[in-house]
Amino acid sequence: AESLARRIRLLFTMADSKAVYSQQEHLQAKYVGTGHADTTKFEWAVNQHRDSYSAYIGHHSLLAYSAIAENESMGRLRYQFMQKMLAPCGKPPKREDE
């Protein structure tokens, strides 16, 4: 009876891990910033910086705080953040396969 209970727990654990893996694949396909197994450090950093800049632009209080801290207008900071979103980490590094 003990070994049967162990087998049942193992089956449920395996099924749960497959479900989690399936959900993770779905999220990675749906949202670009979640990354995947082949995401490079550079791509990850770019996604992080773009997410941060979009949060600064999208949340009025964060933009106002930044404007006060830097003694700039909110419109100017919004423009600067949007410009930084184009290439937040500079040019991408050369790939080894190219």
NORMOJO-V579051 format. One record per residue. RES is the residue in one small letter. SS is DSSP state (A for helix, B for strand, O for the rest). PHI is phi as a letter, one per 20 degrees, with the letter a starting at -180 (999 if undefined). OMEGA is omega as a letter, one per 20 degrees, with the letter a starting at -180 (NA if undefined). Layout:
res->(RES;RES)
ss->(SS;SS)
phi->(PHI;PHI)
omega->(OMEGA;OMEGA)
This chain:
res->(a;e;s;l;a;r;r;i;r;l;l;f;t;m;a;d;s;k;a;v;y;s;q;q;e;h;l;q;a;k;y;v;g;t;g;h;a;d;t;t;k;f;e;w;a;v;n;q;h;r;d;s;y;s;a;y;i;g;h;h;s;l;l;a;y;s;a;i;a;e;n;e;s;m;g;r;l;r;y;q;f;m;q;k;m;l;a;p;c;g;k;p;p;k;r;e;d;e)
ss->(O;A;A;A;A;A;A;A;A;A;A;A;A;A;A;A;A;A;A;A;A;A;A;A;A;A;A;A;A;A;O;A;A;A;O;O;O;O;O;O;A;A;A;A;A;A;A;A;A;A;A;A;A;A;A;A;A;A;O;A;A;A;A;A;A;A;A;A;A;A;O;O;O;A;A;A;A;A;A;A;A;A;A;A;A;A;O;O;O;O;O;O;O;O;O;O;O;O)
phi->(999;f;f;f;f;f;f;f;f;f;f;f;f;f;f;f;f;f;f;f;f;f;f;f;f;f;f;f;f;f;d;f;f;f;m;b;f;e;f;e;g;f;f;f;f;f;f;f;f;f;f;f;f;f;f;f;f;f;d;g;f;f;f;f;f;f;f;f;f;e;l;c;f;f;f;f;f;g;f;f;f;f;f;f;f;f;b;f;d;n;f;f;f;f;e;f;e;e)
omega->(a;a;r;r;r;r;a;r;r;r;r;r;r;r;r;a;r;r;r;r;r;r;r;r;r;r;a;r;a;a;a;a;a;r;r;a;a;r;r;r;a;r;r;r;r;r;r;a;r;r;r;a;r;r;r;a;a;a;a;a;r;r;r;r;r;a;r;a;a;a;r;r;a;r;r;r;r;r;r;r;r;r;r;r;a;r;a;a;a;a;r;r;r;r;a;a;a;NA)
